Amino acid sequence: YDVYQVLNGNYPLRATGFLMAFITILGLIPTATLFVPLLRKPKELLTRKFWKDARRGVNLIFSPKDGVFGSTIGQIFDYLRPDFHPND
């Protein structure tokens, strides 16, 4: 992070890059949650178990309390502050 600050330090570039990566990840994870099992066993798409597992997978990632993104939302907003530094 310090090297980035010395070389460029441009806040709009940092925030835009983060938001582009975040939106990409938000789009790819749910797609992969549904698409990868579909490729492995296409007939299971019609079963209740498939959709139950898919819902559990999405909750694991996006749940506000225990999910990967839900539990890190505070750190995300910290990172988007113009005066952010990881050591603070």
Secondary structure, DSSP 8 states (H G I E B T S, - for coil): -HHHHHHT--HHHHHHHHHHHHHHHHHHHHHHHHHHHHHH-GGGGGSHHHHHHHHHHHHHHH-TTTSHHHHHHHHHHHHTSTT--TT-
